[in-house]
């Protein structure tokens, strides 16, 4: 029985195929993908300005991960609020490019991973979009709405995960 899922993402237009293959090979073949991801960032195999993610999530919603160059939103369905996590540098923290992730999704909660850095207004729009969809909206409806919004904003693609409500 599967008790966890692992996700790995690496995105940068100039990456050589061998770098991508090395990244995914290590993510797949090693017992601790998050630790491997951190080691690859430290060794320079992948750079912190590339969008990268390693995430391991258990069926009970517990997750651990590492991200660089992505913005994340955890939507707390029961509280109808969002927690924002950005690995983008800011004026106050120019060195901030890598963020560790640890937490638990509860039934109906969603984890949304977006490319790049978003403005406060864009985050509010996403929050309103999620709130208007409701806690039990089918995942395909949410994906369609987010896809339309991302296309409108010309921001690229996102990854949306939702903890089962069963």
Helices and strands as residue ranges (DSSP letters): E 4-11, H 17-29, H 33-43, E 51-58, E 62-68, E 70-76, E 81-86, E 98-104, E 110-115, H 120-133, H 139-153, E 158-162
